[in-house]
Amino acid sequence: MSGNWRDRTATTFDCQKLPAVSSRGMVVSNHPLASSAGAEMLAAGGNAVDAAIATLFTLTVVEPMMVGIIGGGMAHIRLADGSHRFIDGQSTVPAAVRDTTYTSKPGSAHDVFDTVGNENLTGPKAVATPGSLKAWCETLRRFGTMSLADVLQPAIKHAARGYAATPYLHECISESAAEMRKDKPISAIYLPDGAPLKVGERVVQAEYAETLRYIADHGETALYEGPLGDILADYMEKTGGFIRRNDLTSYRTVERQPIRADYRGWTILGPPPPAASGVHIAQMLNILEGYDIGGLGFGTSETIHYLAEVLKIAFADRAAASGDPDYVGVPVEKLTSKAYAEERRRAIDPSRAQAWSAGVSPLEGAHTTHMTAADSFGNVVATTQTINNLFGAKIMIPGLGAIANNYMNLFDPRPGHALSLAPGKRVTTSMSPMMAVRDGKLRYALGLPGGKRIFPSAMQALVNLIDHGMSLQEAVEAPRVWTEGNALEVEQTVPESVRKKLAALGHKVQPVATVAGGMNGIAFHDDGTMTGAACWRADGTPVGISGGLAKAGIRFRLA
């Protein structure tokens, strides 16, 4: 589509942040200290993987409500040779858990996994076997160039000496304070004297700094085979949690191949099952390919209507057919086929909203962080990591100073479904570390946090870039919409006139402050430069490395 997208829009907005441009490397994460940690590795001669792992460890310190070593995640790695792979470090169900371990709250809807006593939401019983630490250490060994001790230095420094609490962190603590107050170790740091840390107050994590120092010396075996694992397993056994030593020693990461989608001459690469995102982004783009989305304009009622319908279709199919491929047969080929997209597209009514059921047979059987890093050698990492909800299970493991995940809340507590519990089963996630390739060249890498709103938001960013021709900064900051079949959430920047037209089509429009979290990404240009962008929805900060070393023999000398 030629011309400026603003000439065809019904929803206008101004970007609140500025991008960064670099020639030798870029790191973008949702905290400035974490981005700086990654950039430090690049400046020291490291590659994108070194930068990514340094950034992730630092995020466990400065964004503790989102990510931790007792969590899980998915990393999308593109190496300099052009190959893509996903490192699945998702958490798994402990061996002691059965599909009847929890009791579903009476009257819960099919897509609501609440349990009696909130046992799968807060406290020790909510904690799944962690995968993050093992995945990060293995990835660094396989694809990085620096030592674990080196990439851990920024995280150790910030944990030991502290850092200033941001307004974003303060709000997250305030939102979670009621549950956090029940746990003394986590309250001691984030709720001193019973009140949430104020903006600007220092967050010091001395115990966690010691844990990171031990990991720097001993690697992931410290947790999965060594004394840190003993501390975690002993705590779980004493407090009623399910993780035992055998869960840690038997945990394995999995390398997977990406889901590929062809969209208007672009190749879009996303995560495969157990992630639902790559499959359903491909599905939605296949359906949208039959419409002139660019011509309809950004943020118009027509475009949002089609976005809403494909979202509802994707979520209907996701509920029926997503899961761990080792436990259920996910129909990837059908869901990502052009023929299935055509079948679903024919049923969309341009003049009214519809309710959708799954087009595939049911199978039997929110809070995250994202960062993106690239170096000048051609290596790129886009990775999304989480402890699930804000501050995970709202507990801190004494002796580790680490916050535990509450991944068990992502499993269906009722038996007989694709997402039901089973020992060793990996969680299904919406994580969407995406990359877009054109004519064989990588053009974009991006991702974001936000639970079930992640992959719809990533899809919209790709549409913004490809159909509307937005800059990366515009694409990550643009207003978003979301629905899974009930209310249609639209960010408040979408004007009232558009909302009224959507309501007239039958959508139950609900204005919201934000849909999903802080997206960040990197754009790659023909001249070898990169643009890093982060949006207004979090503390996102791009840090780029430019300039370079002096050539040999070029040195100032006094006469």
Beta strands, then each sheet from edge to edge (+ up, - down):
strand 1: 20-22
strand 2: 25-29
strand 3: 72-78
strand 4: 84-88
strand 5: 163-164
strand 6: 202-203
strand 7: 254-256
strand 8: 259-263
strand 9: 266-270
strand 10: 367-375
strand 11: 380-388
strand 12: 396-397
strand 13: 402-403
strand 14: 434-438
strand 15: 441-447
strand 16: 481-482
strand 17: 488-491
strand 18: 509-512
strand 19: 520-524
strand 20: 530-534
strand 21: 541-545
sheet 1: 1+ 20- 19+ 15- 14+ 9- 8+
sheet 2: 7+ 4- 3+ 11- 10+ 2- 21+
sheet 3: 5+ 6-
sheet 4: 12+ 13-
sheet 5: 16+ 17- 18-
end
